[in-house]
Amino acid sequence: MKRIFHTLNILGCLSLLVLFSCTKNNLTTEKPVESYESTNIQAPPSFISFPAEIDIKSLESVINSKLQGEIYSNDSINKNLALKIWKAEDFSIYLTGNELTYRVPLKIWAKARLSLRKFGLNISDSKEINAQIALNFTTKLWLQPDWSFKTITNFESFEWIEKPTINLGGISLSVTSMADAVLNNSRNKISGRIDSIISQRYTLKSAIAPLWKVLQQPIKSANNVNVWFRITPLEVYAQPLFAENGKLRENIGIKANTEVFVGKPPRNNDIPDIPNIQFKDTLNDQFSISMMANVSYPEVTRLAKSYLVDKTFSSGTRSVTIKDLNIYGSKNKLVVEASVKGSLNGKLYFTGEPWYDPKDSMLKVRNFNFEIHTFNALIKTGSWLMHHKIVGKIQEKLSYPIGSKIEESKKLIQTMFNNKNLGYNVHLNGQLNDLSVDKIYLTKEHIGAHVLLIGKMSVKMNNDN
């Protein structure tokens, strides 16, 4: 009996030793809760610039065509003078700053009655007079917040092309009185007609209405790829008018939100009315496109597994081997779940912050270490692993090359802006120069790099009429 009892005691002790040993080698860790931040990712506003132009030769042609024929006619200005005035010939417009200068040649017909008393006799006669005079005008233009043009045309000076000459018995008609009559009865009519022609002919708001509409329609990539680009205009800015290369130019910038979509086409914008113009001395010409370079968790996990699964980490006689790996998100941190066997059995949890390294265009993890509950568990059962290089080795393999994805997207989007015909004689041109990754987001499906593609974009409107 004593021998049996002694044997049972030995077996019991061995069982307790094995149980104690197994308990000591098993890790009890707490899995970080899988959770993700809700994100509303939007690029900073972009600016699309385009020039609104008035070609001076075109304006000259319009005014000449509208200002034709007889300008003034009165058979009895007073008892001594009848007057008719015509435009003698087409005139040219010259541009300085936002001021138009032109010379209007006029043909004059007058019938003057002259009388004098000589040698006790009253002598009178009526004479027809033909002459030519040129009136010089300036017109200043301003674009108003409501898109209309304000014009002020002023008379500046005159010059005789062909002076009137008439003589009756040594009495000559006063040239000054003739000029006064012409000026008093023609300059206001001419300046008023010019202001009316410009304001009615040049309505910039109606000219850009097709542009405003077509810009808001989603633009599809020319390749057989479901990539879409959408512009949502917000505000309109303009610089003061200025002269350049024979044109009166108004640089206009549209402040807009820009988005890139992959997959189904986005819905059309609800097109708002064209807002009033806000005037600025300088316009921002930077254009940015917001896009996401996404990498799925299975893809990141697959790459990490290829480097780390079955990898053994040893320290003296102790070692652990990674048998499985899983990667997911917990708020703004990336979690690596490593199943290990060996001197420690169970799951190790690591956390770190995802970030983009522009030097090698890699998605990486920084501030990487044991998750706090795993850290506390290792203090009790596996402190040796805490001093091992396992953290650094795993962190080193948590790199994913996303530069190629970003570059491919950049090239694809660039093709959308190479003289893209949007219809309505509107062409979109853009050049993407730089890119930056300003934040990494952890969504439920992806690790997303928020990419800003930065460049310049302009719109050209061709007038085929």
Protein Blocks (a to p, Z undefined) as FASTA:
>chain_A
ZZmmmmmmmmmmmmmmmmmmmmmmpccdddddddddddddddddddddddddddfklmmm
mmmmmmgcjfbdcfblblmbccddddfbdcddddehjaccddddddddddddddddeehi
acdddddddddddddddddddddfkopacdddddfbdcdfbdcdddeehiacdfklmmmm
mmmmmmmmmmmmmmmmmmmmmcfklmmmmmmmmmmpccddfbfcdcddddddfbdcdddd
ddeehiacddddddddddddehjadddddddddddddddfbdcfbdcddddddddfklmm
mmmmmmmgopacdehjbccddfbdcdddehjaccdddddedjbgcdddddddddddfklo
pacdehiacdfklmmmmmmmmmmlmmpcklmmmmmmmcccfklmmmmmmmmmmmmmgopa
ebjhiacddddfbdcdfbdcddfkbccdddddddddddddddfZZ
